[in-house]
Amino acid sequence: MVVPSLPRNVALLMSELVAAEPQLARLNQLFSCDPGLASQLMRAANEERYGAHRLVVSVPEALALMPLAALREVVSTAPVGTGARAVPGLNLQQFGRYSLNTARLARSLAGIVHLNPVVAYSAGLLHAVGELVIHRSEADRIDRINILSGTFDLRRVEFQTRLFGFSYAQVSAGMAKRWRLPQVLVEALCYQANPLDNDSYEPLAAVLHLAVWRARAREAQLTERELAVTYPGEVGVTLGLDIGTVLQQDPLNCKPRPDDDD
């Protein structure tokens, strides 16, 4: 199953790609803000390889390898959501904003604990693509979960696991594996909800866990007390990150990077 992209993002990319000299920075910006487009790009890069000696793990890597004709093919064949509610029970525009925030948070946190920020950004951007898949494949049952918890509720994984026996985290990991993304990404997505329960501890999954917590807490507009109560302290201690440090990485509290402008 493919992940839909927002029509506006596809249109902007096509406009850039038909220019006489497409700007690499602009292409990177546009691909990196849309989970659907980013996943299609990395999937295409890893299927063809384009002379790469290892699997592509980020949008910048894919753009450095792929010719313009291949980029145009990715964008022209990208599945497009026909509107904000193209996915039943989910606002695609809100989902894109949330995914982008998670990616930025993961990148910032990864830099603090000396992990690869580029890989962390990819993990954050793609971590919830499984949610889109579930909304489409389990449309008849997803309403039962939506009544109990919103799409970005901190208990989302718990409720999905109770009803389905799996959650968006496992589905996201399965999609990443199908797209031939590197194992480090697959494992981070798979164990993002319970990073300390894996037999082999993966720090990137822990970073992603904290980024997801902060992004979902913002969507829920949690109070300071609620933030303190819900903060994943054990994961934070494992990474050496307290709640204050995590909150300081909130994109709204940081100066945007040049490639972060929407």
C-alpha positions in Angstrom: 0.0 0.0 0.0 1.3 3.5 -0.9 1.2 6.6 1.2 -0.8 9.6 -0.2 0.8 13.0 -0.5 -0.8 16.5 -0.4 -1.6 17.9 -3.8 0.1 21.2 -3.0 3.4 19.5 -2.3 3.2 17.4 -5.5 2.4 20.5 -7.6 5.2 22.6 -6.1 7.7 19.8 -6.8 6.5 19.4 -10.4 6.8 23.1 -10.9 10.4 23.0 -9.6 11.4 19.9 -11.6 10.3 21.4 -14.9 12.4 24.5 -14.3 15.5 25.0 -16.5 17.8 24.5 -13.4 15.9 23.0 -10.5 17.3 24.1 -7.1 18.5 21.2 -5.1 17.8 23.0 -1.8 14.2 23.5 -2.8 13.8 19.9 -3.9 15.2 18.8 -0.6 12.8 21.1 1.3 9.7 19.9 -0.6 10.5 16.2 -0.4 11.5 16.4 3.2 8.2 17.9 4.4 5.9 15.2 3.0 6.0 11.6 4.4 4.5 10.2 1.2 6.9 11.8 -1.2 9.9 11.1 1.0 9.0 7.4 1.3 8.5 7.1 -2.5 11.8 8.9 -3.2 13.8 6.7 -0.9 12.0 3.6 -2.1 12.9 4.4 -5.7 16.5 5.2 -4.8 16.9 1.9 -3.1 15.2 -0.2 -5.8 17.5 1.2 -8.5 20.5 1.8 -6.3 22.1 4.2 -8.9 25.6 3.0 -8.1 25.2 3.4 -4.3 27.2 1.0 -2.2 24.7 1.1 0.6 21.0 1.6 1.1 19.7 5.2 1.0 18.5 6.4 4.4 17.5 10.1 3.7 16.1 12.5 1.2 19.4 14.3 0.6 21.2 11.0 -0.2 18.5 10.1 -2.7 18.6 13.5 -4.4 22.4 13.2 -4.7 22.1 9.9 -6.6 19.0 10.2 -8.8 18.8 11.9 -12.1 16.2 14.5 -12.8 14.2 12.2 -15.0 13.9 9.7 -12.2 12.8 12.4 -9.8 10.1 13.5 -12.2 8.9 9.9 -12.4 8.6 9.7 -8.6 6.6 12.9 -8.4 4.4 12.3 -11.4 3.4 8.8 -10.2 3.0 9.8 -6.5 -0.5 9.0 -5.1 -2.2 12.2 -4.2 -4.8 12.7 -1.5 -7.8 14.6 -3.0 -8.1 16.8 0.1 -7.5 17.1 3.8 -9.8 14.1 4.4 -8.4 11.9 1.7 -7.7 9.2 4.3 -10.9 8.2 6.2 -11.0 9.5 9.7 -7.7 11.4 9.4 -6.8 15.0 8.4 -3.9 14.5 5.9 -2.8 18.1 6.3 -2.6 17.9 10.1 -0.8 14.5 9.8 1.8 16.1 7.5 2.4 19.0 10.0 2.6 16.5 12.9 5.1 14.3 11.0 7.3 17.3 10.1 7.4 18.5 13.7 8.3 15.0 14.9 11.1 14.8 12.3 12.5 18.2 13.4 12.4 17.2 17.0 14.1 13.8 16.3 16.8 15.6 14.4 17.5 18.0 17.2 17.5 15.3 19.9 19.7 13.0 17.9 22.3 15.8 17.6 22.4 16.2 21.4 23.1 12.5 22.0 25.5 12.2 19.1 23.4 10.1 16.7 23.0 10.8 13.0 20.5 13.7 12.8 19.7 13.0 9.1 18.7 9.4 9.8 16.7 10.6 12.9 14.9 13.1 10.7 13.9 10.3 8.3 12.7 8.2 11.2 10.6 11.1 12.5 9.1 11.9 9.1 8.1 8.3 8.4 7.3 7.0 11.9 3.5 7.1 11.6 2.9 6.2 7.9 1.4 3.0 9.4 -1.4 5.2 10.7 -2.4 6.0 7.2 -2.3 2.4 6.2 -4.5 1.3 9.1 -7.0 4.1 8.4 -7.4 2.8 4.9 -7.2 -1.0 5.5 -9.2 -1.0 8.8 -11.7 1.8 7.9 -14.6 -0.2 9.4 -12.9 -0.6 12.8 -10.8 2.5 13.2 -13.8 4.5 14.3 -13.9 2.5 17.5 -10.4 3.6 18.3 -11.0 7.2 17.3 -13.8 7.3 19.8 -11.4 6.3 22.6 -8.4 8.3 21.5 -7.6 10.9 18.8 -5.1 10.2 16.1 -2.3 11.8 18.0 -3.3 10.6 21.4 -0.3 9.4 23.5 -2.2 6.2 24.2 -2.8 5.5 20.5 -0.4 2.5 20.3 -2.0 1.0 23.4 -5.5 1.2 22.0 -4.6 -0.1 18.6 -2.7 -3.0 20.1 -5.7 -4.0 22.1 -8.1 -3.9 19.2 -5.9 -5.0 16.3 -3.1 -6.9 18.0 -0.6 -4.5 16.4 -0.1 -0.8 16.1 0.9 1.8 13.6 4.5 1.4 14.7 4.7 -2.2 13.5 2.9 -1.3 10.3 5.3 1.6 9.7 8.3 -0.7 10.2 6.7 -3.2 7.8 6.3 -0.5 5.1 9.9 0.6 5.6 11.1 -2.9 5.2 9.0 -3.3 2.0 10.5 -0.1 0.7 14.0 -1.6 1.3 15.0 1.1 3.7 18.0 0.4 6.0 17.6 -1.8 9.0 18.4 1.0 11.4 15.3 2.8 10.3 13.1 -0.3 10.3 14.1 -1.1 13.9 13.6 2.5 15.1 10.1 2.5 13.6 9.3 -0.9 15.0 10.4 -0.2 18.6 9.5 3.5 18.8 6.7 2.9 21.3 8.7 0.7 23.6 12.4 1.3 22.9 13.6 -0.3 26.2 11.7 -3.5 25.6 13.8 -4.6 22.6 16.4 -7.4 23.2 18.9 -5.2 21.5 18.6 -1.5 22.7 18.4 0.9 19.7 19.1 4.5 20.8 17.4 5.9 17.6 14.2 4.3 18.7 14.5 6.0 22.1 15.1 9.4 20.4 12.1 8.8 18.2 10.0 7.9 21.3 10.8 11.3 22.9 10.2 13.2 19.7 6.8 11.5 19.2 5.9 12.3 22.9 6.7 16.0 22.4 4.9 16.3 19.0 1.8 14.5 20.3 1.8 16.5 23.5 1.7 19.6 21.4 -1.2 18.4 19.3 -3.0 17.6 22.5 -2.1 21.0 24.0 -1.0 19.5 27.3 -0.5 21.7 30.3 2.8 21.9 32.1 1.5 19.5 34.7 0.3 17.1 32.1 3.7 17.3 30.3 5.5 16.5 33.6 3.2 13.5 34.3 3.4 12.0 30.8 7.1 12.5 30.2 8.8 9.2 29.4 11.3 9.5 32.2 12.9 6.1 31.9 13.7 6.7 28.3 14.9 10.2 29.0 17.3 8.9 31.7 18.6 6.2 29.3 19.5 8.9 26.8 20.6 11.4 29.4 17.8 13.9 28.5 15.6 15.5 31.0 12.2 17.0 30.2 13.6 20.6 30.1 16.1 19.7 27.4 13.5 17.9 25.3 11.1 20.8 25.5 13.8 23.2 24.5 14.1 21.4 21.2 10.5 22.1 20.3 10.6 23.6 16.8 8.4 26.5 17.9 11.1 27.4 20.4 14.1 27.1 18.0 15.3 29.2 15.2 14.3 27.5 11.9 17.0 26.2 9.7 17.2 27.5 6.1 15.7 24.3 4.8 12.8 24.3 7.4 10.7 26.9 5.8 7.4 25.6 4.5 
